[in-house]
């Protein structure tokens, strides 16, 4: 049996990895490099992800895959320190004492209550119909919402911040609240996650899989079943197709009304800059959330997490999400976006511009769904009504209520299982 996988991100690679021993695999990726949002830059003898990445102790499928591929010795667990910038100052937010210094006492008490309540909720399904804003206001009050959550929701969802479901928020809190007294424990692969991608690709090829660069223009069907795909004007016949592209992209490849599914899933884009720096910017903060009028939502000083010695220079990400294709962050040139970021960084860190050695910018329009109220009903199944057509990706159940590398790997694995059940 022959399976074509559209998309060479983590989900497509995971599906190909699982199906390879049993199937003839053709994986198609439109970009020059594989990995999607997990792909890396190659700079001065080292690799560094185009988008910041780390993993959590609960990411069991990803951790198991790393070990299965013989990379367990590369996985290290380190302290991920966080901070909050407001009123012209950085406040560390890792220990109870630090949080007390940053927020009013009553806000800390209410925030603690909210976290404990969120962690006690096992079934998040009913909260899919409630906005995150309403649940926060009802649980912890307006001050906690305005002082703590509003800047986070604004930076992550922009104009859609008041549409986001409480189910997403609960999932986020449950993942991110697993802290010790010294901070959050996060995992990273020394040498970068590019090592994971390379091992997956190596195994796919060892089992006879083929990887092609190009853009699928059409999914071909006959008699309600999959026939193949058109790639660069040529038909590739196959028995099955796994599509990992966003629903609105799939609509350009086929008549999606035949699926009988709600494909109206809103996505948002990301503009993520990486700066090579001459010197350290923040004392001991890895991840800085920001309550300030700047054109980005977070600053991630990567070399405050992974030692500078791994790279020979300081590295910092600056990132934000955007929801509109007309956004300045999407329509402007790379140089214009970087200049916009530099102006904002100068407000936070005077003299920042002089410390910049080089920069890179990665922008994608479809980096994540907007987890709006009712999103749970839109989660797409792995198997569809069309014989031989399967779906997996950011829109799968494994990536809701919070997307992650683990969720993408698990989506590929679950889709492979769905395929194998029909063999």
Secondary structure as GFF3:
##gff-version 3
##sequence-region A 1 423
A	DSSP	beta_strand	2	6	.	.	.	ID=ss1
A	DSSP	alpha_helix	10	19	.	.	.	ID=ss2
A	DSSP	beta_strand	24	29	.	.	.	ID=ss3
A	DSSP	three_ten_helix	36	38	.	.	.	ID=ss4
A	DSSP	beta_strand	40	43	.	.	.	ID=ss5
A	DSSP	beta_strand	46	49	.	.	.	ID=ss6
A	DSSP	alpha_helix	60	68	.	.	.	ID=ss7
A	DSSP	three_ten_helix	72	74	.	.	.	ID=ss8
A	DSSP	beta_strand	75	80	.	.	.	ID=ss9
A	DSSP	beta_strand	82	86	.	.	.	ID=ss10
A	DSSP	beta_strand	89	92	.	.	.	ID=ss11
A	DSSP	alpha_helix	96	102	.	.	.	ID=ss12
A	DSSP	alpha_helix	105	120	.	.	.	ID=ss13
A	DSSP	three_ten_helix	125	129	.	.	.	ID=ss14
A	DSSP	alpha_helix	132	140	.	.	.	ID=ss15
A	DSSP	alpha_helix	142	144	.	.	.	ID=ss16
A	DSSP	pi_helix	145	149	.	.	.	ID=ss17
A	DSSP	alpha_helix	150	157	.	.	.	ID=ss18
A	DSSP	three_ten_helix	158	160	.	.	.	ID=ss19
A	DSSP	alpha_helix	166	176	.	.	.	ID=ss20
A	DSSP	beta_strand	179	180	.	.	.	ID=ss21
A	DSSP	beta_strand	183	189	.	.	.	ID=ss22
A	DSSP	alpha_helix	194	206	.	.	.	ID=ss23
A	DSSP	beta_strand	210	213	.	.	.	ID=ss24
A	DSSP	beta_strand	216	222	.	.	.	ID=ss25
A	DSSP	beta_strand	225	231	.	.	.	ID=ss26
A	DSSP	beta_strand	234	237	.	.	.	ID=ss27
A	DSSP	beta_strand	240	243	.	.	.	ID=ss28
A	DSSP	alpha_helix	247	250	.	.	.	ID=ss29
A	DSSP	three_ten_helix	256	259	.	.	.	ID=ss30
A	DSSP	beta_strand	267	277	.	.	.	ID=ss31
A	DSSP	beta_strand	287	290	.	.	.	ID=ss32
A	DSSP	beta_strand	298	300	.	.	.	ID=ss33
A	DSSP	three_ten_helix	302	304	.	.	.	ID=ss34
A	DSSP	three_ten_helix	308	310	.	.	.	ID=ss35
A	DSSP	beta_strand	314	322	.	.	.	ID=ss36
A	DSSP	alpha_helix	328	331	.	.	.	ID=ss37
A	DSSP	alpha_helix	334	348	.	.	.	ID=ss38
A	DSSP	three_ten_helix	352	355	.	.	.	ID=ss39
A	DSSP	beta_strand	356	369	.	.	.	ID=ss40
A	DSSP	three_ten_helix	375	378	.	.	.	ID=ss41
A	DSSP	beta_strand	389	391	.	.	.	ID=ss42
A	DSSP	three_ten_helix	397	399	.	.	.	ID=ss43
A	DSSP	alpha_helix	405	421	.	.	.	ID=ss44
###
